[in-house]
Amino acid sequence: MTRIAVVGAGGMLGTDLMHALSDRDAVGFTRSELDVTEGAAAVETLRGFDVIINASAYTRVDDAETDEDNARLINAVGPHNLALAAAQHGARLVQLSTDYVFDGTATEPYAEDAPRHPVSAYGRTKAAGEVLALEHNPGRTTIVRTAWLYGKNGGNFPRTMLKLAADRDTLEVVNDQRGQPTWTGDLASQLVALVDAGTPAGIFHGTNSGQASWFDLAQAVFVLAGLDPDRVKPTDSSAFQRPAPRPSFSVLGHHAWLEAGIDPMRDWKQALEAAFESGALTAE
């Protein structure tokens, strides 16, 4: 049986991934159990595993603008260390990445082989992590880029909308950034399918299908929560200035799944409804 290590098992995705792997030979490692910035520890801890899934990351996008060195330690040095460990043990590595490796200026979905062009510190560190993981475990590394994640076990946009709905009559939400809201429950299942398919090397885009603006997503959350969606008002990103630039277009293509014989993830609206029905989204 394939033995699987999940690094970053305490995070929002990692928690759902461990649940999806509950019937497999899988071991989860939280940050306190495995510091990915320590190369020797990674080599020793990951001995005997066939597949290593790295769901750990520095995700504080705005903080990274002034803390890029620490972000790089986790997002680039960490994948480098895991790739070296995987190479030494003959294991396959699945490295989770992000839409932020692109600049967001496209007008059609980014293909898996589109050139990286990050415009933020966070994006630069994640792009570096991709390159290092591919370079140091060649032929056995899979990059899975995801975006706009939400789930039961962490802070996220839908939960924030539900909390704000309890305190405000109306909310202003940007309508000029487009992406793919993605439920960690669906992504976890997709990663299991990837492992079952033999963990093919290459780059995949792990997002729910379709596309939406943050305004679209907020209105959909209100509808599913039984709230009036007209309470959500559209605005543009100039109303919310932040330290790190946000990609205005984060829609990712899914061709690689089809080539691997795996169905792409379902439409984001179906996933959001399923997340509500499962109890993964509440205001608490």
N, C-alpha and C positions, 0 to 999 in steps of 0.2 A: 504494500500500500504506500502511496505517495505521502511522505512526511512533510508537513507544511509549517513554516514559521511565519507568524504575523508580527511585524515590528510596528510599534505604534498602536498596540491593541487596546489602549485605553481611550483613544479618541473617538470622535463621532462615527467615522467610517470603520475604524478598527473594531469597535464594539459590535456593529452590525455584521462585519466580516466574520468575527469569531462565532456569532450566532449562526451564520450561513454555513459555517464549517463544523458545526457541532457534531455531525456524524462522521467526521473525517479525523485522521491522525494529525491534528493541528495544535500548535502551542503558541500562545500569545505572549508578547513581551511588551510591557509598558516602558516608558522612558526611564523609570527608576530601576527596571530590571535589565535594560540594555541601552547604554548611551552610544548612539550611532557615531558620535564623534571620536570614540575610542576604538581605533582599528584592531588592536590586539584582542580586546574584549569581543568584538564582532566575530573575529575568526574563531575564537574558542567557543562562544555561546552558540554559534550557528552550525557547529560541527554535527553531521548526521542528518541534516535536512536536505530534501530534494528540491523544494521550492521555498524561496524567501520572498514575502510580499512586504514592501516597505510603505506603510501608510503613515509614517511619522513625518512631520513637517513643521517648519516655522511658518505660520500662516497669518501673522499680524502684518498685513500688507502695508499699512501706514507707518507702523513702527520701523519697518525694515528700511525706510528711507534714511533714517538716522542710526540704524543698528544693522547695517548691511553685513558687517563682519560676523556677527552672531547668526544672522539668517543664513549666511553662506556655510557656516560650520554645520548646521543641521540639514540644509537643503542641497548642498553640494558635496561637502566633505563626507557627510553621512552616507549618501548613495555611493560615493567612491569607495568608502570602507566596506560597505555591504557587497559591492561588486567584486572587490578583492577577495572577500570571504567566500562569496559564491564561486569564483573562479578556482580558488584553492580546493574547495570541496566538490567541485563539479556540479554545482546546483544551478537552478534557474532563478533569475531575479525578476520580480515584477516591481517596477518603480512607479509610484503614483506621481503624476505631474499635473499641470494646470494650463488653462487657456492663456494665462498671463505670459507664456513664452512667445505669444504673438502681440503685435502692436494694436490690433483692433481696428485697423483701417480697411479691412476687406469688405466686400459687398455680397459675397457668397461664401458658403461654409468653407472653413479652412480644411484642406486635405491633410492627411497624416504626414505627407512629405513636404508640406509648405515650409519655407525657410523660417527659422526662429528669428524673431526681432523684438525682444522684450524692451519695454520702455519704463519699467519700474525696477527698484532694487529687488523686490520679491521675485519678479519675473526673471531677472538676470540670474539670481541664485538657483531658481528652479531649472532654468535652461542649462546652467552649468551642471546641475545634477544629472540631467538627462544625458548630456555628452559624456560625462565621466562614467556613468553606469554602463552605457553602450560600449565605451572604449575598453573598459577593464574587465568586462565579462562578455566578450564578443561571441555572438551567435546564441547566447543563452539569456539575453536580457530583453524584457518586454517593458516598454513605456506605456502607461495608460494615463492619458490626460483627461482630467475632469474639470467641472466648473459649476458654480452656483449651487453648491451642495447644501442640503438640509436633511435633518434626521432627528431621531428621538434623543440622542445622547450628546447634544451640544448646542451652543448658541447658533442661531441661523435666522435668515430673513423672514420666513413665514412665521416663526415663533415671535419675532420682534413685532411683526404686524399685528398679531393677536394681542400682545401685551399693550401696544399703543392704542388699539381699538377700545380697550377698556377704560382708557383715560382721556381720549380725545374724540371730539365729534367728527372731525375730518382729518385726513392725512394727505400730505403731498408726497408723491413718489415719482421718481424720474422715469420718463417715457422715451428717452433718447439713447438708451443702452440696451442692446439686445443680446440674449444668450439662451442657454438651455438649463432651466431649473432641473436639478438632478437629485433624486432621492437616494440616500445612502443604502437603503434596503435593496433597491434595484441594482445599484453599482456593486454591492457585495455579491449578489447572485451572479452578476455578469463576470466578476472576477473568479468565482468558482467554476463557471462555464469555461473560462479561459484555461484554468488549471486542468479541467477534465479533457480539454482538447489537446493537451500536451504542452501547454504554455508556449505557443509559438512565439518566436522572437520577432521584434519589430515594434512599431508604434501603433497604438490604438487610441480611439477617442471614446472615453467612457462617460458619455452624457446621455440623458434621455433625449428622445427625438423631438422634432419640431423646434420652435423658437418663440421667445416672448420677451417683452420688456419687463423691467421691474414693476412698472405700473400694471401690466397684464397679470403678472404673478400675484401682486397684492390684491387685485380685484378677485382673482380666482380663489385666493385664500379666504376672503370675506364671504364669497358665495358658499363655499364648502362649510364655513363656520356658521352659516345662517344669518350673516350680517348683510347690511345694505351695501353693495359694491359702489354705489354712487358717493359714499363717504370718502372714497379714495379719489384724489384729484391729481391730474397729471402736471408735471413740471419738467424742467430740463436740468441737466447735470450742473449747470452753472450755479444753481441754487444751493449746491452741496459741495463746496470746495474742500478737497482733502489733500493731504501731503503727497500721496501716490496717485498717479494718473490711472484711471480705469479704462480698459478697452471699451470702445463704444460698440464693437461688434465681436461677440465671442461665440458665434455659432460654429460648431465643429462637424466635419464630415465623418461618415461612419463606414466608408468603403472597406476598410481593413477587416472588419468583422465578417462581412460577406465572403471575402477571399479566404478567411479561415474556417468558413462553414458554420459560423455562429450568427444567430439573428441579432441585429442591433437592439438596443434597449427601446422600450415602448415610448409612446408620446408622453410628454411631460404632464399633460393634463390628466391622463389616466394614472400616472404615477402619483401625482399629488392627491387625487381622490383616494387611491389605495393607502397612501400614508395616513390620511385622516381616518379612514375606516379601521386601520390597524392600531390607532391610538398613538401614533408616532408624533403627531402634531397637536400640542395643546398650548395654552398660554402660560403654563407653569414651567 
